[in-house]
């Protein structure tokens, strides 16, 4: 399995935790997307979502559950991106970690 710090690399024990609540994953993804532009950002996003989808399917999640999780994750990342540009947003994000 691919490993770059965004998706776990072992499936020894699967404990399901909603994607949108994985704060480290959400924040790391938002920071990475903030650094990328154009095709690089699109490629990163598509690759990450594809790996997350595969992780959820491997954990036995249904198509509808997986779709819901990816959309909730997308909303959480979008919210985190907005916080990056609020005054003191970066400081608030670090405190909430």
ZIRA-V910052 format. One line per field, one symbol per residue. ss: DSSP state (@ for helix, = for strand, . for the rest). phi: phi as a letter, one per 20 degrees, with the letter a starting at -180 (. if undefined). A space follows every 50 residues. Layout:
ss = ???
phi = ???
This chain:
ss = ..................@@@.@@@@@@@@@@@@@..@@@@@@@@@@@@@ @@@@@@@@....@@@@@@@@@@@@@@@@@@@@@@....@@@@@@@@.
phi = .fccndcfdcdgcddfcggfdegfffffffffffedclfffffgffffff ffffffffenffgfffgffffffgffffffffffdegmfffffffff
